[in-house]
Amino acid sequence: MIYYISEKRPDLLDAVCDKLYLAVTKIQIAQIKNTIIGNAGAFSYARRLVIDLSSVKNSSNEIIGAIEAFRSINGIARVIVLADGVSPGSPLISRLLSIGVYDILADIDEESLEKSLATGFTRDEASALWRPAPPEALATHTAPAIGNDYVANKDFKKHKPYITIAICAAEAHMGATHQALLMAKFLSSAGFRVCYLEAGKRRKIVCLADIYPINANEKTRLIQFEGIDMYFDIIINQILDMGYDFYIFDFGRLEEMDAQAFMSKDMRFVVAGTKAWEMPSYSHVLNMPGAERSFSFIVNFAPPREMAMIQNMMGEFRLYFSEYVPYPFEGNVNVKIYREIFRQYLTAAQPRRNIENYERGR
């Protein structure tokens, strides 16, 4: 079922939907957020939500809020935005891309509509379409931003539907949740669908609502902020059916977690510190049989001059030294270690070329 919101162009999708044998429900309104929230039951059955910006009277913040509200109701459906007439430099386009909306159509032709409704556009395709051309004087000096030189490699889906990641802390307040969210941000920026899962019943992630303007849904136990889906009080079978590429489990402290659940995940990480009073927490981990083959350490606040000594002390364990990142939703951080950790799931992106050089080489 496709839900199409357009006050001015309600028949725009008819020909393509007929061709693809897709059922479409037309909603001729101009205020989208209240409509979505007020009809949550109906929107939960949608496979696609199409929003015609030419008909919408909401502000950019309200449009983003409407999409996040829809996703809190329906985490599987894709959102398609008809944005003909919107300039590539529009802040709204940048915000849509940042929250993972890639079906943003600049040209409303049959080919674009058919692709968006059938298979969808990738992150790279959307970014290339909406990236403003650089000023000519700066084009030859513009280097790709850190973090934009890799893209998602989903070849693993030929063998398994998703990858699970387990993170715990050697002791309290070591930053397991912090690292889990940073990993989610990194993987999301590469083009993966990622969610954070708070294992157990601690409900600490809910405290985000006290500080940030999050989108929350108590019924589905979902919090959305900075483009990251975060679940609490999880019912695992329901979550694993939602089509994410990576599921990141935050198990909290080592001493309180279920060791078998931790070890059952595809990738496993223990977050630890390097201060003298933090070192005793390593002993339990180091003494686990086969531990050096079971998980890796992410080390916080390591002085650069002591990194080699710490690595030698840890023997065969794989260590990754984290940058100092105060904000847990920061992008383009820890790029070096995350590219190493997730190297088998990443592919080098084609280097950008400025338009003038491109035209000369054609």
C-alpha positions in Angstrom: 0.0 0.0 0.0 1.3 3.5 -1.0 0.1 6.6 0.9 0.4 9.7 -1.3 0.1 13.1 0.3 -0.6 15.8 -2.3 -3.2 18.5 -2.2 -2.4 19.9 -5.7 -1.3 16.9 -7.8 -3.3 13.9 -6.5 -3.2 12.0 -9.8 0.5 12.3 -10.4 1.3 8.7 -9.5 -1.6 7.0 -11.2 0.1 5.9 -14.4 3.2 4.5 -12.7 1.3 2.7 -10.0 -1.0 1.2 -12.6 2.1 0.0 -14.5 3.6 -1.5 -11.3 0.3 -2.9 -10.0 0.6 -0.8 -6.8 -2.4 0.3 -4.8 -2.2 3.9 -3.8 -4.2 5.8 -1.2 -4.5 9.6 -1.9 -4.6 12.1 0.9 -5.3 15.6 -0.3 -4.1 17.8 2.6 -1.4 20.4 3.1 -0.6 19.9 6.8 1.1 16.5 7.0 2.4 16.0 10.5 -1.0 16.1 12.3 -2.5 13.8 9.6 0.2 11.2 10.2 0.0 11.3 14.0 -3.8 11.3 13.9 -4.0 8.3 11.6 -1.2 6.2 13.1 -3.1 2.9 12.6 -3.6 3.4 8.9 0.0 4.5 8.2 1.4 1.5 10.0 0.3 -0.6 7.0 2.1 1.6 4.4 4.9 0.2 2.2 5.7 3.6 0.8 4.9 7.2 1.9 5.1 9.8 -0.8 5.1 13.5 0.1 4.6 16.1 -2.5 6.5 19.2 -1.3 4.7 21.5 -3.8 1.5 20.9 -1.8 2.9 21.1 1.7 2.5 24.2 3.8 4.5 23.0 6.8 7.9 24.4 7.8 11.1 22.4 7.2 11.1 21.4 10.9 7.5 20.2 10.7 8.3 18.2 7.5 11.2 16.5 9.2 9.1 15.9 12.3 6.3 14.4 10.2 8.7 12.0 8.6 10.2 11.0 12.0 6.7 10.5 13.3 5.9 8.3 10.4 9.0 6.2 11.0 8.1 5.8 14.7 4.9 4.3 13.5 6.3 2.3 10.6 10.0 1.5 10.6 10.0 -0.5 7.4 8.3 1.7 4.8 10.4 4.0 2.6 9.7 7.7 2.4 9.7 9.3 -1.1 9.8 13.1 -1.4 8.7 14.9 -4.6 11.0 17.9 -4.6 10.8 19.3 -8.2 11.4 23.0 -7.9 13.6 22.7 -4.8 17.2 24.0 -5.2 20.1 21.6 -4.5 21.3 24.0 -1.8 18.1 23.9 0.2 18.7 23.2 3.9 15.6 20.9 3.8 17.3 18.6 1.2 20.4 18.4 3.4 18.3 17.5 6.4 16.4 14.8 4.5 19.6 13.2 3.4 21.0 13.3 7.0 18.1 11.3 8.3 18.4 8.7 5.6 15.7 9.8 3.1 17.3 9.2 -0.3 14.3 9.0 -2.6 14.2 12.8 -3.2 13.0 13.4 -6.7 14.2 16.5 -8.6 12.6 15.4 -11.8 9.1 14.0 -11.7 9.3 11.8 -14.8 8.1 8.2 -15.2 11.6 6.7 -14.9 12.4 8.4 -11.6 8.9 7.7 -10.2 9.2 4.0 -11.2 12.6 3.6 -9.6 11.7 5.3 -6.4 8.5 3.3 -6.0 10.1 -0.1 -7.0 13.7 -0.2 -5.7 14.6 3.2 -4.4 17.6 5.4 -4.7 20.9 4.8 -2.8 22.6 7.2 -0.6 25.3 7.9 -3.2 22.8 8.4 -6.0 20.8 10.9 -3.9 24.0 12.7 -2.8 25.2 13.0 -6.3 21.9 14.3 -7.5 21.5 17.0 -4.8 25.2 18.0 -4.3 25.6 21.6 -5.4 28.4 22.2 -7.9 31.5 23.7 -6.2 32.5 27.3 -7.2 34.8 27.1 -10.2 37.7 28.9 -8.4 37.7 26.4 -5.6 36.9 23.2 -7.6 40.5 22.1 -8.2 41.3 22.6 -4.5 38.3 20.8 -2.9 39.2 17.6 -1.2 36.7 15.0 -0.2 35.5 15.3 3.3 36.7 12.7 5.8 34.2 9.9 5.9 32.9 10.4 2.4 35.5 8.1 0.8 33.7 4.8 1.7 30.2 3.4 1.0 28.2 0.5 2.3 29.0 -3.0 0.9 26.0 -5.2 1.4 27.4 -8.3 -0.2 27.1 -10.1 3.2 23.3 -10.1 2.6 23.9 -13.0 0.1 24.6 -15.1 3.1 22.8 -13.5 6.1 20.2 -10.8 6.5 21.9 -8.7 9.1 25.0 -8.3 11.3 24.7 -8.1 15.1 27.2 -6.1 17.3 27.6 -6.4 21.0 29.1 -3.7 23.2 29.7 -3.8 26.9 31.8 -1.8 29.3 34.6 -3.2 31.5 33.0 -1.2 34.4 30.3 1.4 34.9 30.6 4.7 33.0 33.3 3.5 30.6 31.2 4.6 27.6 29.5 1.5 26.1 26.4 3.4 25.2 28.6 6.3 23.8 30.5 4.0 21.6 27.4 2.1 20.4 25.8 5.4 19.3 29.0 6.6 17.5 29.2 3.3 15.7 25.6 3.6 14.7 26.3 7.1 13.3 29.3 5.9 11.3 27.5 2.9 9.8 24.5 5.1 9.0 26.7 7.6 7.3 28.1 4.9 5.1 24.6 4.0 3.9 23.5 1.2 6.1 20.2 0.9 8.0 21.3 0.7 11.6 19.6 0.6 15.0 20.7 0.8 18.6 19.2 -1.7 21.1 19.4 -1.1 24.8 19.7 -4.7 26.2 18.0 -5.3 29.5 15.5 -3.1 31.3 17.6 -0.1 32.3 15.8 2.4 30.1 18.7 4.9 30.4 18.4 5.8 26.7 15.0 7.3 27.4 16.8 10.0 29.4 17.6 11.6 26.0 14.1 13.0 26.1 15.1 15.2 29.0 17.8 17.0 27.0 17.1 16.7 23.3 14.1 17.2 21.0 13.7 13.5 20.2 10.9 11.7 18.4 9.6 9.0 20.7 7.0 6.3 20.5 6.2 4.4 23.7 4.1 1.8 21.9 6.9 0.7 19.6 9.6 1.5 22.2 11.4 3.6 19.7 13.4 6.8 20.0 14.7 8.7 17.0 17.3 11.4 17.1 20.1 12.6 14.7 19.0 10.0 12.2 19.5 7.0 14.6 16.8 4.6 15.6 17.1 3.5 19.3 14.9 0.9 20.9 14.4 0.1 24.6 12.5 -2.7 26.3 13.1 -4.7 23.2 11.2 -7.7 22.0 13.9 -9.2 19.8 11.9 -11.1 17.3 9.9 -8.0 16.4 13.1 -5.9 16.0 15.0 -8.4 13.9 12.1 -8.5 11.4 12.4 -4.8 10.7 15.0 -5.0 8.0 18.0 -3.2 9.5 21.5 -4.1 8.2 23.2 -3.7 11.6 21.8 -4.3 15.1 24.0 -2.8 17.8 23.3 -4.2 21.3 24.3 -2.2 24.3 24.8 -4.7 27.2 25.9 -2.1 29.8 28.5 -3.2 32.3 30.4 -6.5 31.9 29.4 -7.7 35.4 25.6 -7.2 34.8 25.3 -8.6 31.3 24.3 -12.1 30.0 27.6 -13.5 28.8 26.0 -16.0 26.5 23.9 -13.3 24.8 27.0 -11.1 24.4 29.0 -14.0 22.9 26.2 -14.9 20.5 26.6 -11.7 18.4 28.7 -11.5 15.2 31.0 -8.7 16.5 31.8 -8.1 20.1 33.6 -5.1 21.8 34.5 -4.3 25.4 35.0 -0.6 26.2 37.6 0.2 28.8 39.9 2.9 30.2 43.6 3.2 30.9 43.8 4.9 34.3 45.5 2.9 37.1 42.3 2.5 39.0 40.6 1.2 35.9 43.0 -1.5 35.1 41.7 -4.1 37.7 38.5 -4.3 35.7 40.4 -6.0 32.9 41.3 -9.0 34.9 38.0 -10.8 34.6 37.9 -10.2 30.9 41.5 -11.3 30.3 41.0 -14.5 32.2 38.0 -15.7 30.2 39.0 -18.8 28.1 39.6 -17.9 24.5 38.9 -14.3 25.2 41.5 -13.0 22.8 39.7 -14.6 19.9 36.2 -13.6 21.1 36.1 -9.9 21.2 38.1 -6.7 20.9 38.7 -3.7 23.1 37.9 -0.1 22.4 40.0 2.0 24.7 39.1 5.5 25.9 41.4 8.4 26.9 44.7 6.6 26.1 47.7 8.9 26.1 49.4 8.6 22.7 52.8 8.0 24.3 51.4 5.0 26.2 49.5 3.3 23.3 52.4 1.0 22.4 52.9 0.0 26.0 49.1 -0.7 26.4 49.1 -2.8 23.3 52.1 -4.9 24.5 50.4 -5.4 27.9 47.2 -6.7 26.2 49.1 -9.3 24.2 46.9 -10.9 21.4 43.8 -8.8 22.1 42.8 -6.4 19.3 42.8 -2.9 20.6 41.2 0.2 19.0 42.0 3.6 20.6 39.1 5.9 20.5 39.3 9.7 19.9 37.9 12.0 22.5 34.4 12.6 21.3 32.1 14.3 23.9 28.9 14.2 21.8 27.6 10.7 21.2 25.9 11.5 17.9 29.0 13.2 16.3 29.7 12.3 12.7 33.1 11.9 11.0 34.8 10.8 14.2 36.8 7.6 14.9 36.9 7.1 11.2 40.2 5.4 11.2 39.3 2.7 13.7 35.7 2.2 12.4 37.0 1.7 8.9 39.3 -0.9 10.2 36.7 -2.6 12.3 34.1 -2.6 9.5 36.5 -3.0 6.6 34.7 -6.1 5.2 31.5 -4.2 5.0 32.8 -1.1 3.2 33.8 -0.3 -0.3 36.0 2.6 -1.4 33.9 5.3 -3.1 34.9 6.7 -6.5 36.9 10.0 -6.0 35.0 13.1 -6.8 36.1 15.1 -9.8 35.1 18.7 -10.5 32.8 19.3 -13.4 35.4 21.0 -15.5 37.8 18.1 -15.4 35.0 15.7 -15.9 33.9 17.4 -19.1 37.5 17.5 -20.4 37.9 13.8 -19.9 34.7 12.7 -21.5 
